Amino acid sequence: MTIGGVVMVIALLLMSGGKSPDPKVFNYNEVYSTRRITIAPILLVAGLLIEVYAIMRKPAGSEK
């Protein structure tokens, strides 16, 4: 479960940022970069799938 949590935190960090020195200027390339709209959401979903797998799998040594 820790690995899934770390992957999700990395995804959220990749989505953050983008502070502009001038708040009245909109930087389209920075806001809609591949890192923010493609890579980060894929990592977030992967982290959630890792969490689901970690919750649903049987513990080791429980063959009964």
C-alpha positions as CSV (number, residue, x, y, z in Angstrom):
1,M,0.0,0.0,0.0
2,T,2.9,2.3,0.6
3,I,4.1,2.0,-3.0
4,G,0.6,3.0,-4.2
5,G,0.6,6.0,-1.9
6,V,4.0,7.1,-3.1
7,V,3.0,6.8,-6.8
8,M,-0.1,8.9,-6.1
9,V,1.9,11.6,-4.3
10,I,4.3,11.7,-7.2
11,A,1.4,12.1,-9.6
12,L,-0.1,15.0,-7.5
13,L,3.3,16.7,-7.4
14,L,3.6,16.4,-11.2
15,M,0.2,18.1,-11.5
16,S,1.1,21.0,-9.2
17,G,3.1,24.1,-9.9
18,G,2.7,26.6,-12.7
19,K,3.0,29.7,-10.7
20,S,3.4,32.7,-13.0
21,P,5.3,35.8,-11.9
22,D,2.4,37.9,-13.4
23,P,-1.0,36.5,-12.4
24,K,-2.7,38.3,-15.3
25,V,-0.6,36.3,-17.9
26,F,-1.9,32.9,-18.9
27,N,0.8,30.5,-20.0
28,Y,-1.1,27.9,-22.1
29,N,2.0,25.7,-22.7
30,E,2.7,25.4,-19.0
31,V,-0.8,24.7,-17.9
32,Y,-1.6,22.2,-20.6
33,S,1.8,20.4,-20.7
34,T,2.1,16.7,-21.4
35,R,3.3,16.2,-17.9
36,R,0.1,17.7,-16.3
37,I,-2.6,16.3,-18.6
38,T,-1.2,12.9,-19.6
39,I,1.6,11.6,-17.4
40,A,0.3,12.7,-14.0
41,P,-3.3,11.3,-14.4
42,I,-1.9,8.0,-15.7
43,L,0.3,7.7,-12.6
44,L,-2.6,8.6,-10.4
45,V,-4.8,5.8,-11.8
46,A,-1.8,3.4,-11.6
47,G,-1.4,4.3,-7.9
48,L,-5.1,3.7,-7.3
49,L,-4.9,0.3,-9.0
50,I,-1.9,-0.6,-6.9
51,E,-3.9,0.3,-3.8
52,V,-6.9,-1.8,-4.9
53,Y,-4.5,-4.8,-5.6
54,A,-2.9,-4.4,-2.2
55,I,-6.2,-4.4,-0.5
56,M,-7.7,-7.3,-2.4
57,R,-4.8,-9.8,-2.5
58,K,-4.6,-12.6,-0.1
59,P,-1.9,-12.4,2.6
60,A,1.1,-14.7,2.2
61,G,0.8,-18.0,4.1
62,S,-3.0,-18.2,3.9
63,E,-3.5,-21.2,1.6
64,K,-6.7,-22.4,3.4
